[in-house]
């Protein structure tokens, strides 16, 4: 793309207004809000969140921003960091194939850190959320597959841009300030896929939220950066994707709202394991295999998955989320943990070129014969009402242990009815335990 890729990206999303967002895209944004809050509430009890709280946020207690699922308050930046990490702690949050990452976990913590001090209502929050997701997805399309293939975790890197854009939108920055905000986000953006299976992966989402928020706040104050961070020589595209941004990618999505294609998780594991889980679950439901009668399992996947979720012998729960062998075995067992390792060792992961990253075939060989099922988890829901119901059930299961059943129901209603909130900080008040 010729000079101006960063400006073109800004102009593609800066003018988004709540009143002009199509109904289906707004509904998808509400789903993103609901799902993130549920994941963050559950994640607020995870050890990594406690470590962050003790190491960073507790020393700043009494600040301007609330923490999800906690009673402490802290600074804007610390809240974005902790809430972002909590939201991604279980690897249960939403994802997007165009971004090749998790869109809401970097964006919403940055916005929620601002809503109290900015006095933002629900429509303003939703408009900024959509703008942030649209930018990070379009940036993913601009960079192409080279960025993720090089080893960068898009949730961390593109998420920093998305958080900056969402914050800039909520703060009402002008075009020049937007360019500097993205420049500041780009020069800080970091995160490697080699961290998958460790606490560093959810840290990526928190740092992206913190980075993007800081970038927008600095830009509002007059801090400058490269206004052509994407296309500049040795800029973000050259260093992080090995190529110039592709203009046709932006043109392809003109007039579209990519938030509508957000995918949601119903298993707390890497999304690239979900097709195998779904296929294995179907086989278990149809055939009720006795685990001891399973001689061998073959999981046929796209070769690209081998570098992401093929931990052969996971040693921790976090590593297990990135193990096709372990997650497939769990799905076939239906949760019988004591037999997991024995069955896992009978699972073979077989790369099949051209399969596509979200499609998987599972073959189970038993004494009675071979059985096969396939699943593709890369297709966005067509029935948003059904998705709303399914996500609400997921949310209540995640949130009720933290804020109680009545509190969880009140928060779900507020998130799904965010358009009617005069003060979006009500979401944070409802997300406090006790």
DRENDO-1510 file (C-alpha; in Angstrom, 1 decimal, always signed):
<recs>
REC; n; res; u; v; w
REC; 1; UNK; +0.0; +0.0; +0.0 .
REC; 2; UNK; +1.3; +3.5; -0.7 .
REC; 3; UNK; +1.9; +6.0; +2.0 .
REC; 4; UNK; -1.2; +6.6; +4.1 .
REC; 5; UNK; -2.1; +3.0; +5.3 .
REC; 6; UNK; -2.4; +4.2; +8.9 .
REC; 7; UNK; -4.5; +7.2; +7.9 .
REC; 8; UNK; -6.8; +4.9; +5.8 .
REC; 9; UNK; -7.3; +2.6; +8.7 .
REC; 10; UNK; -8.2; +5.5; +11.0 .
REC; 11; UNK; -10.6; +6.9; +8.5 .
REC; 12; UNK; -12.2; +3.5; +8.1 .
REC; 13; UNK; -13.3; +3.4; +11.8 .
REC; 14; UNK; -13.0; +6.8; +13.4 .
REC; 15; UNK; -16.4; +7.9; +12.1 .
REC; 16; UNK; -18.3; +4.9; +13.4 .
REC; 17; UNK; -21.3; +6.2; +15.4 .
REC; 18; UNK; -23.6; +4.1; +17.6 .
REC; 19; UNK; -26.7; +5.4; +15.9 .
REC; 20; UNK; -25.4; +4.1; +12.5 .
REC; 21; UNK; -24.3; +0.6; +13.5 .
REC; 22; UNK; -26.6; -2.1; +12.1 .
REC; 23; UNK; -28.8; -4.0; +14.5 .
REC; 24; UNK; -27.0; -7.3; +14.1 .
REC; 25; UNK; -23.6; -5.7; +14.6 .
REC; 26; UNK; -24.8; -4.0; +17.8 .
REC; 27; UNK; -26.2; -7.3; +19.1 .
REC; 28; UNK; -22.9; -9.0; +18.5 .
REC; 29; UNK; -21.2; -6.2; +20.4 .
REC; 30; UNK; -23.6; -6.8; +23.3 .
REC; 31; UNK; -22.6; -10.4; +23.2 .
REC; 32; UNK; -18.9; -9.4; +23.3 .
REC; 33; UNK; -19.6; -7.3; +26.4 .
REC; 34; UNK; -21.5; -10.0; +28.2 .
REC; 35; UNK; -19.0; -12.7; +27.4 .
REC; 36; UNK; -16.0; -10.7; +28.4 .
REC; 37; UNK; -17.5; -9.8; +31.7 .
REC; 38; UNK; -18.3; -13.4; +32.5 .
REC; 39; UNK; -14.8; -14.5; +31.5 .
REC; 40; UNK; -13.2; -11.7; +33.6 .
REC; 41; UNK; -15.3; -12.5; +36.6 .
REC; 42; UNK; -14.2; -16.1; +36.6 .
REC; 43; UNK; -10.6; -15.1; +35.7 .
REC; 44; UNK; -10.5; -12.7; +38.7 .
REC; 45; UNK; -10.1; -15.8; +40.9 .
REC; 46; UNK; -7.2; -17.2; +38.9 .
REC; 47; UNK; -3.7; -17.2; +40.5 .
REC; 48; UNK; -2.2; -15.1; +37.7 .
REC; 49; UNK; -4.7; -12.3; +38.5 .
REC; 50; UNK; -3.8; -12.4; +42.2 .
REC; 51; UNK; -0.1; -12.1; +41.3 .
REC; 52; UNK; -0.8; -9.1; +39.1 .
REC; 53; UNK; -3.0; -7.5; +41.8 .
REC; 54; UNK; -0.3; -8.0; +44.5 .
REC; 55; UNK; +2.6; -6.9; +42.2 .
REC; 56; UNK; +1.0; -3.9; +40.5 .
REC; 57; UNK; -2.5; -2.9; +41.4 .
REC; 58; UNK; -2.6; -3.2; +45.2 .
REC; 59; UNK; +0.0; -0.6; +45.7 .
REC; 60; UNK; -2.2; +1.9; +43.9 .
REC; 61; UNK; -5.4; +1.0; +45.7 .
REC; 62; UNK; -8.1; +3.7; +45.9 .
REC; 63; UNK; -7.6; +4.9; +42.4 .
REC; 64; UNK; -10.0; +6.0; +39.7 .
REC; 65; UNK; -10.9; +2.6; +38.2 .
REC; 66; UNK; -12.7; -0.5; +39.4 .
REC; 67; UNK; -11.5; -4.1; +39.1 .
REC; 68; UNK; -13.9; -6.7; +37.8 .
REC; 69; UNK; -14.7; -9.3; +40.5 .
REC; 70; UNK; -12.6; -7.5; +43.1 .
REC; 71; UNK; -13.4; -4.9; +45.7 .
REC; 72; UNK; -10.1; -3.0; +45.2 .
REC; 73; UNK; -9.8; +0.1; +43.0 .
REC; 74; UNK; -6.7; +1.2; +41.2 .
REC; 75; UNK; -5.4; +3.5; +38.4 .
REC; 76; UNK; -6.8; +3.5; +34.9 .
REC; 77; UNK; -3.7; +1.7; +33.5 .
REC; 78; UNK; -3.5; -0.9; +36.3 .
REC; 79; UNK; -7.2; -1.7; +35.9 .
REC; 80; UNK; -6.8; -2.2; +32.2 .
REC; 81; UNK; -3.8; -4.5; +32.8 .
REC; 82; UNK; -5.5; -6.6; +35.5 .
REC; 83; UNK; -8.9; -6.8; +34.0 .
REC; 84; UNK; -7.5; -7.7; +30.6 .
REC; 85; UNK; -5.4; -10.5; +32.0 .
REC; 86; UNK; -8.4; -11.8; +34.0 .
REC; 87; UNK; -10.6; -11.7; +30.9 .
REC; 88; UNK; -8.1; -13.9; +29.0 .
REC; 89; UNK; -7.0; -16.1; +32.0 .
REC; 90; UNK; -9.2; -19.0; +31.2 .
REC; 91; UNK; -8.8; -18.7; +27.4 .
REC; 92; UNK; -12.6; -18.7; +27.3 .
REC; 93; UNK; -13.1; -15.3; +25.6 .
REC; 94; UNK; -14.2; -14.5; +22.1 .
REC; 95; UNK; -12.1; -14.8; +19.0 .
REC; 96; UNK; -12.1; -13.7; +15.3 .
REC; 97; UNK; -10.6; -15.3; +12.2 .
REC; 98; UNK; -9.8; -12.0; +10.4 .
REC; 99; UNK; -7.9; -10.7; +13.4 .
REC; 100; UNK; -6.4; -14.2; +14.2 .
REC; 101; UNK; -6.8; -13.3; +17.8 .
REC; 102; UNK; -9.2; -12.4; +20.7 .
REC; 103; UNK; -10.9; -9.0; +19.9 .
REC; 104; UNK; -12.7; -8.1; +23.2 .
REC; 105; UNK; -10.1; -8.9; +25.8 .
REC; 106; UNK; -7.7; -6.1; +24.9 .
REC; 107; UNK; -10.4; -3.6; +24.0 .
REC; 108; UNK; -13.0; -3.7; +26.8 .
REC; 109; UNK; -10.6; -3.4; +29.8 .
REC; 110; UNK; -9.3; -0.2; +28.3 .
REC; 111; UNK; -12.8; +1.2; +27.8 .
REC; 112; UNK; -14.1; +0.1; +31.2 .
REC; 113; UNK; -11.1; +1.8; +32.9 .
REC; 114; UNK; -12.4; +5.1; +31.4 .
REC; 115; UNK; -16.2; +4.9; +31.7 .
REC; 116; UNK; -16.4; +6.2; +35.3 .
REC; 117; UNK; -14.2; +9.2; +34.9 .
REC; 118; UNK; -15.5; +10.0; +31.4 .
REC; 119; UNK; -19.2; +9.6; +32.4 .
REC; 120; UNK; -19.8; +7.4; +29.4 .
REC; 121; UNK; -23.2; +5.9; +28.8 .
REC; 122; UNK; -23.9; +2.5; +27.3 .
REC; 123; UNK; -24.3; +3.7; +23.7 .
REC; 124; UNK; -21.0; +5.5; +23.9 .
REC; 125; UNK; -19.3; +2.4; +25.3 .
REC; 126; UNK; -20.8; +0.1; +22.6 .
REC; 127; UNK; -19.8; +2.5; +19.8 .
REC; 128; UNK; -16.2; +2.6; +21.0 .
REC; 129; UNK; -16.2; -1.2; +21.4 .
REC; 130; UNK; -17.3; -1.6; +17.8 .
REC; 131; UNK; -14.7; +0.9; +16.6 .
REC; 132; UNK; -11.9; -0.9; +18.4 .
REC; 133; UNK; -12.8; -4.4; +17.1 .
REC; 134; UNK; -13.3; -3.1; +13.6 .
REC; 135; UNK; -9.8; -1.6; +13.7 .
REC; 136; UNK; -7.9; -4.6; +15.0 .
REC; 137; UNK; -9.7; -6.9; +12.6 .
REC; 138; UNK; -9.0; -4.6; +9.6 .
REC; 139; UNK; -5.4; -4.3; +10.7 .
REC; 140; UNK; -5.2; -8.1; +10.7 .
REC; 141; UNK; -6.4; -8.2; +7.2 .
REC; 142; UNK; -4.0; -5.4; +6.2 .
REC; 143; UNK; -1.0; -7.3; +7.5 .
REC; 144; UNK; -2.1; -10.7; +6.2 .
REC; 145; UNK; -1.1; -14.1; +7.6 .
REC; 146; UNK; +2.7; -13.3; +7.8 .
REC; 147; UNK; +2.3; -11.5; +11.1 .
REC; 148; UNK; +0.9; -14.5; +13.0 .
REC; 149; UNK; +3.1; -17.0; +11.1 .
REC; 150; UNK; +6.2; -15.1; +12.2 .
REC; 151; UNK; +5.3; -15.9; +15.8 .
REC; 152; UNK; +3.4; -12.8; +17.0 .
REC; 153; UNK; +0.3; -13.2; +19.2 .
REC; 154; UNK; -2.2; -11.0; +17.5 .
REC; 155; UNK; -4.2; -10.5; +20.7 .
REC; 156; UNK; -1.2; -8.8; +22.1 .
REC; 157; UNK; +0.0; -6.8; +19.1 .
REC; 158; UNK; -3.1; -6.0; +17.1 .
REC; 159; UNK; -5.0; -5.8; +20.4 .
REC; 160; UNK; -2.9; -2.9; +21.5 .
REC; 161; UNK; -4.0; -1.0; +18.3 .
REC; 162; UNK; -7.6; -2.0; +19.0 .
REC; 163; UNK; -7.5; -0.8; +22.5 .
REC; 164; UNK; -5.9; +2.5; +21.4 .
REC; 165; UNK; -8.6; +3.0; +18.8 .
REC; 166; UNK; -11.4; +2.2; +21.2 .
REC; 167; UNK; -10.0; +4.6; +23.8 .
REC; 168; UNK; -9.5; +7.3; +21.2 .
REC; 169; UNK; -13.1; +6.8; +20.1 .
REC; 170; UNK; -14.5; +7.1; +23.6 .
REC; 171; UNK; -12.3; +10.1; +24.3 .
REC; 172; UNK; -13.3; +11.9; +21.1 .
REC; 173; UNK; -9.8; +12.4; +19.8 .
REC; 174; UNK; -9.3; +14.2; +16.5 .
REC; 175; UNK; -7.8; +12.6; +13.4 .
REC; 176; UNK; -4.2; +13.7; +14.2 .
REC; 177; UNK; -4.5; +12.5; +17.8 .
REC; 178; UNK; -5.8; +9.1; +16.5 .
REC; 179; UNK; -2.7; +8.8; +14.3 .
REC; 180; UNK; -0.4; +9.5; +17.2 .
REC; 181; UNK; -2.3; +7.1; +19.4 .
REC; 182; UNK; -1.8; +4.3; +16.9 .
REC; 183; UNK; +1.8; +5.3; +16.5 .
REC; 184; UNK; +2.3; +5.0; +20.3 .
REC; 185; UNK; +0.5; +1.7; +20.3 .
REC; 186; UNK; +2.5; +0.3; +17.5 .
REC; 187; UNK; +5.9; +1.2; +19.0 .
REC; 188; UNK; +4.9; -0.6; +22.2 .
REC; 189; UNK; +3.0; -3.6; +20.9 .
REC; 190; UNK; +4.5; -7.0; +21.8 .
REC; 191; UNK; +3.6; -10.6; +22.5 .
REC; 192; UNK; +4.9; -14.0; +21.2 .
REC; 193; UNK; +3.1; -17.2; +20.5 .
REC; 194; UNK; +5.9; -19.0; +22.3 .
REC; 195; UNK; +4.2; -17.9; +25.5 .
REC; 196; UNK; +1.2; -20.0; +24.9 .
REC; 197; UNK; +0.5; -22.4; +27.7 .
REC; 198; UNK; +1.8; -20.1; +30.4 .
REC; 199; UNK; +0.6; -17.1; +32.4 .
REC; 200; UNK; +2.3; -14.8; +29.9 .
REC; 201; UNK; -0.5; -15.4; +27.3 .
REC; 202; UNK; -3.2; -13.8; +29.4 .
REC; 203; UNK; -0.7; -11.1; +30.3 .
REC; 204; UNK; -0.6; -10.3; +26.6 .
REC; 205; UNK; -4.3; -9.2; +26.7 .
REC; 206; UNK; -3.7; -7.1; +29.8 .
REC; 207; UNK; -0.7; -5.4; +28.5 .
REC; 208; UNK; -2.4; -4.7; +25.1 .
REC; 209; UNK; -5.3; -3.0; +27.0 .
REC; 210; UNK; -2.9; -1.0; +29.1 .
REC; 211; UNK; -0.7; -0.1; +26.1 .
REC; 212; UNK; -3.7; +1.1; +24.0 .
REC; 213; UNK; -5.2; +3.1; +26.9 .
REC; 214; UNK; -1.9; +4.7; +27.6 .
REC; 215; UNK; -1.4; +5.5; +23.9 .
REC; 216; UNK; -4.8; +7.3; +23.7 .
REC; 217; UNK; -4.3; +9.2; +26.9 .
REC; 218; UNK; -0.9; +10.4; +25.9 .
REC; 219; UNK; -2.1; +11.4; +22.4 .
REC; 220; UNK; -4.9; +13.4; +24.1 .
REC; 221; UNK; -2.3; +15.3; +26.0 .
REC; 222; UNK; -0.3; +16.1; +22.9 .
REC; 223; UNK; +2.3; +13.3; +23.0 .
REC; 224; UNK; +3.5; +12.5; +19.5 .
REC; 225; UNK; +4.6; +9.4; +17.6 .
REC; 226; UNK; +5.0; +8.3; +14.0 .
REC; 227; UNK; +1.7; +9.1; +12.2 .
REC; 228; UNK; +2.5; +6.5; +9.6 .
REC; 229; UNK; +3.5; +3.7; +12.0 .
REC; 230; UNK; +2.2; +0.9; +9.7 .
REC; 231; UNK; +3.7; +1.8; +6.4 .
REC; 232; UNK; +6.9; +3.7; +7.4 .
REC; 233; UNK; +10.3; +2.2; +6.5 .
REC; 234; UNK; +11.0; -0.1; +9.4 .
REC; 235; UNK; +7.5; +0.5; +10.6 .
REC; 236; UNK; +5.1; -2.0; +12.1 .
REC; 237; UNK; +4.2; -3.8; +8.9 .
REC; 238; UNK; +7.8; -4.2; +7.7 .
REC; 239; UNK; +9.1; -5.4; +11.1 .
REC; 240; UNK; +6.2; -7.5; +12.2 .
REC; 241; UNK; +4.8; -8.9; +9.0 .
REC; 242; UNK; +7.7; -8.7; +6.6 .
REC; 243; UNK; +5.6; -6.9; +3.9 .
REC; 244; UNK; +3.7; -3.7; +3.1 .
REC; 245; UNK; +0.1; -3.4; +4.2 .
REC; 246; UNK; -2.2; -4.6; +1.4 .
REC; 247; UNK; -4.7; -1.9; +0.3 .
REC; 248; UNK; -7.1; -4.4; -1.2 .
REC; 249; UNK; -7.7; -5.9; +2.3 .
REC; 250; UNK; -9.3; -2.6; +3.5 .
REC; 251; UNK; -11.3; -2.2; +0.3 .
REC; 252; UNK; -12.6; -5.8; +0.7 .
REC; 253; UNK; -14.2; -4.9; +4.1 .
REC; 254; UNK; -15.4; -1.4; +3.3 .
REC; 255; UNK; -19.0; -1.0; +4.6 .
REC; 256; UNK; -18.9; -4.2; +6.5 .
REC; 257; UNK; -19.0; -4.6; +10.3 .
REC; 258; UNK; -16.6; -7.4; +11.2 .
REC; 259; UNK; -17.8; -7.5; +14.8 .
REC; 260; UNK; -20.7; -9.4; +13.5 .
REC; 261; UNK; -18.4; -12.3; +12.7 .
REC; 262; UNK; -17.0; -12.7; +16.2 .
REC; 263; UNK; -16.8; -16.3; +17.3 .
REC; 264; UNK; -17.5; -17.3; +20.9 .
REC; 265; UNK; -16.1; -20.2; +22.9 .
REC; 266; UNK; -18.0; -22.9; +24.7 .
REC; 267; UNK; -14.9; -24.7; +25.8 .
REC; 268; UNK; -12.1; -23.2; +27.9 .
REC; 269; UNK; -9.2; -24.0; +25.6 .
REC; 270; UNK; -7.4; -22.6; +22.5 .
REC; 271; UNK; -10.1; -22.1; +19.8 .
REC; 272; UNK; -8.1; -24.1; +17.3 .
REC; 273; UNK; -8.8; -27.2; +19.5 .
REC; 274; UNK; -12.6; -26.6; +19.4 .
REC; 275; UNK; -13.4; -28.3; +16.1 .
REC; 276; UNK; -11.6; -31.5; +17.4 .
REC; 277; UNK; -13.6; -31.2; +20.7 .
REC; 278; UNK; -16.9; -30.8; +18.9 .
REC; 279; UNK; -16.2; -33.7; +16.5 .
REC; 280; UNK; -15.1; -36.0; +19.4 .
REC; 281; UNK; -18.1; -35.0; +21.5 .
REC; 282; UNK; -20.4; -35.9; +18.6 .
REC; 283; UNK; -18.8; -39.3; +18.3 .
REC; 284; UNK; -19.1; -39.9; +22.1 .
REC; 285; UNK; -22.8; -38.9; +22.1 .
REC; 286; UNK; -23.6; -41.1; +19.1 .
REC; 287; UNK; -21.6; -44.2; +20.0 .
REC; 288; UNK; -21.0; -44.1; +23.8 .
REC; 289; UNK; -17.5; -45.5; +23.5 .
REC; 290; UNK; -16.1; -47.4; +26.5 .
REC; 291; UNK; -12.6; -45.8; +26.8 .
REC; 292; UNK; -10.8; -49.1; +27.2 .
REC; 293; UNK; -12.2; -50.2; +23.8 .
REC; 294; UNK; -10.7; -47.3; +21.9 .
REC; 295; UNK; -7.6; -48.6; +20.2 .
REC; 296; UNK; -6.5; -45.4; +18.4 .
REC; 297; UNK; -7.7; -41.9; +17.7 .
REC; 298; UNK; -6.6; -39.8; +14.7 .
REC; 299; UNK; -7.1; -36.0; +14.7 .
REC; 300; UNK; -6.7; -34.6; +11.2 .
REC; 301; UNK; -5.9; -30.9; +11.2 .
REC; 302; UNK; -4.4; -28.2; +9.1 .
REC; 303; UNK; -0.6; -28.1; +9.4 .
REC; 304; UNK; -0.7; -24.6; +10.8 .
REC; 305; UNK; -2.1; -25.9; +14.1 .
REC; 306; UNK; +1.0; -27.9; +14.9 .
REC; 307; UNK; +2.9; -24.8; +16.0 .
REC; 308; UNK; +0.0; -23.5; +18.1 .
REC; 309; UNK; -1.9; -26.2; +19.9 .
REC; 310; UNK; +0.0; -29.5; +19.7 .
REC; 311; UNK; +1.5; -29.8; +23.1 .
REC; 312; UNK; +2.0; -33.6; +23.2 .
REC; 313; UNK; +2.2; -34.1; +27.0 .
REC; 314; UNK; +0.9; -31.1; +28.8 .
REC; 315; UNK; +2.2; -30.7; +32.4 .
REC; 316; UNK; -0.2; -28.0; +33.6 .
REC; 317; UNK; -3.8; -27.0; +33.0 .
REC; 318; UNK; -2.6; -24.0; +30.9 .
REC; 319; UNK; -0.6; -26.3; +28.7 .
REC; 320; UNK; -3.6; -28.6; +28.4 .
REC; 321; UNK; -5.5; -25.8; +26.7 .
REC; 322; UNK; -3.0; -26.0; +23.9 .
REC; 323; UNK; -3.0; -29.8; +23.5 .
REC; 324; UNK; -5.1; -31.4; +20.7 .
REC; 325; UNK; -4.3; -34.8; +22.2 .
REC; 326; UNK; -5.5; -33.9; +25.7 .
REC; 327; UNK; -8.6; -31.9; +24.7 .
REC; 328; UNK; -9.7; -34.6; +22.2 .
REC; 329; UNK; -9.3; -37.3; +24.9 .
REC; 330; UNK; -11.2; -35.2; +27.4 .
REC; 331; UNK; -14.1; -34.8; +24.9 .
REC; 332; UNK; -14.2; -38.6; +24.2 .
REC; 333; UNK; -14.2; -39.3; +27.9 .
REC; 334; UNK; -16.8; -36.8; +28.9 .
REC; 335; UNK; -14.7; -35.6; +31.8 .
REC; 336; UNK; -13.4; -38.9; +33.3 .
REC; 337; UNK; -10.1; -37.4; +34.4 .
REC; 338; UNK; -8.4; -40.5; +35.8 .
REC; 339; UNK; -8.4; -42.1; +32.4 .
REC; 340; UNK; -7.2; -39.1; +30.5 .
REC; 341; UNK; -3.5; -39.8; +30.1 .
REC; 342; UNK; -4.1; -43.4; +29.0 .
REC; 343; UNK; -6.4; -42.3; +26.2 .
REC; 344; UNK; -4.4; -39.2; +25.3 .
REC; 345; UNK; -1.5; -41.4; +24.5 .
REC; 346; UNK; -3.6; -43.2; +21.9 .
REC; 347; UNK; -4.4; -39.9; +20.1 .
REC; 348; UNK; -2.3; -39.1; +17.0 .
REC; 349; UNK; -2.4; -35.6; +15.4 .
REC; 350; UNK; -2.1; -35.9; +11.7 .
REC; 351; UNK; -1.5; -32.7; +9.5 .
REC; 352; UNK; -3.6; -32.6; +6.3 .
REC; 353; UNK; -2.8; -29.8; +4.0 .
REC; 354; UNK; -5.7; -27.6; +2.9 .
REC; 355; UNK; -7.9; -28.5; +5.8 .
REC; 356; UNK; -8.3; -25.0; +7.1 .
REC; 357; UNK; -7.5; -23.9; +10.7 .
REC; 358; UNK; -11.0; -24.2; +12.1 .
REC; 359; UNK; -12.0; -27.6; +10.5 .
REC; 360; UNK; -11.0; -30.9; +12.0 .
REC; 361; UNK; -11.8; -34.6; +11.4 .
REC; 362; UNK; -11.6; -37.1; +14.3 .
REC; 363; UNK; -11.4; -40.8; +13.5 .
REC; 364; UNK; -11.9; -43.3; +16.4 .
REC; 365; UNK; -10.8; -46.9; +15.9 .
REC; 366; UNK; -12.4; -49.5; +18.2 .
REC; 367; UNK; -12.9; -53.2; +18.4 .
REC; 368; UNK; -16.3; -52.7; +16.7 .
REC; 369; UNK; -14.9; -50.7; +13.8 .
REC; 370; UNK; -13.9; -47.1; +12.9 .
REC; 371; UNK; -16.1; -44.1; +13.4 .
REC; 372; UNK; -15.5; -40.6; +12.0 .
REC; 373; UNK; -16.9; -37.1; +12.5 .
REC; 374; UNK; -15.9; -33.6; +11.4 .
REC; 375; UNK; -16.6; -30.1; +12.7 .
REC; 376; UNK; -15.9; -26.5; +11.5 .
REC; 377; UNK; -15.9; -23.9; +14.2 .
REC; 378; UNK; -15.1; -21.0; +11.9 .
REC; 379; UNK; -18.6; -20.2; +10.9 .
REC; 380; UNK; -20.3; -17.2; +12.7 .
REC; 381; UNK; -23.7; -17.8; +14.2 .
REC; 382; UNK; -26.6; -17.1; +12.0 .
REC; 383; UNK; -29.2; -17.1; +14.8 .
REC; 384; UNK; -28.2; -14.3; +17.2 .
REC; 385; UNK; -31.1; -15.0; +19.5 .
REC; 386; UNK; -29.9; -18.6; +20.0 .
REC; 387; UNK; -26.4; -17.3; +20.5 .
REC; 388; UNK; -27.6; -14.8; +23.1 .
REC; 389; UNK; -29.3; -17.6; +25.1 .
REC; 390; UNK; -26.2; -19.8; +24.9 .
REC; 391; UNK; -23.9; -17.1; +26.0 .
REC; 392; UNK; -26.2; -16.1; +28.8 .
REC; 393; UNK; -26.1; -19.7; +30.2 .
REC; 394; UNK; -22.3; -19.6; +29.9 .
REC; 395; UNK; -22.1; -16.2; +31.6 .
REC; 396; UNK; -24.3; -17.2; +34.5 .
REC; 397; UNK; -22.1; -20.3; +35.1 .
REC; 398; UNK; -19.0; -18.1; +35.2 .
REC; 399; UNK; -20.3; -15.1; +37.1 .
REC; 400; UNK; -22.6; -16.6; +39.8 .
REC; 401; UNK; -19.8; -18.1; +41.9 .
REC; 402; UNK; -18.2; -14.6; +42.1 .
REC; 403; UNK; -21.2; -12.2; +42.5 .
REC; 404; UNK; -24.1; -14.6; +43.3 .
REC; 405; UNK; -26.9; -15.8; +41.1 .
REC; 406; UNK; -29.0; -12.6; +41.6 .
REC; 407; UNK; -26.0; -10.4; +40.9 .
REC; 408; UNK; -25.1; -12.4; +37.8 .
REC; 409; UNK; -28.6; -12.1; +36.4 .
REC; 410; UNK; -28.6; -8.3; +37.1 .
REC; 411; UNK; -25.2; -7.9; +35.4 .
REC; 412; UNK; -26.3; -10.0; +32.4 .
REC; 413; UNK; -29.4; -7.9; +32.0 .
REC; 414; UNK; -27.3; -4.7; +32.2 .
REC; 415; UNK; -24.8; -5.9; +29.6 .
REC; 416; UNK; -27.4; -7.1; +27.1 .
REC; 417; UNK; -29.3; -3.9; +27.7 .
REC; 418; UNK; -26.3; -1.7; +27.7 .
REC; 419; UNK; -27.9; +0.7; +25.1 .
REC; 420; UNK; -30.2; +1.8; +27.9 .
REC; 421; UNK; -27.5; +2.6; +30.5 .
REC; 422; UNK; -27.1; +6.3; +31.2 .
REC; 423; UNK; -23.9; +5.4; +33.1 .
REC; 424; UNK; -21.9; +2.5; +31.8 .
REC; 425; UNK; -20.1; +2.4; +35.1 .
REC; 426; UNK; -23.1; +0.5; +36.4 .
REC; 427; UNK; -21.6; -2.6; +34.8 .
REC; 428; UNK; -18.5; -2.2; +37.1 .
REC; 429; UNK; -20.6; -1.7; +40.1 .
REC; 430; UNK; -22.6; -4.9; +39.4 .
REC; 431; UNK; -19.3; -6.8; +38.7 .
REC; 432; UNK; -18.1; -6.3; +42.3 .
REC; 433; UNK; -18.5; -9.2; +44.7 .
REC; 434; UNK; -20.6; -8.7; +47.9 .
</recs>
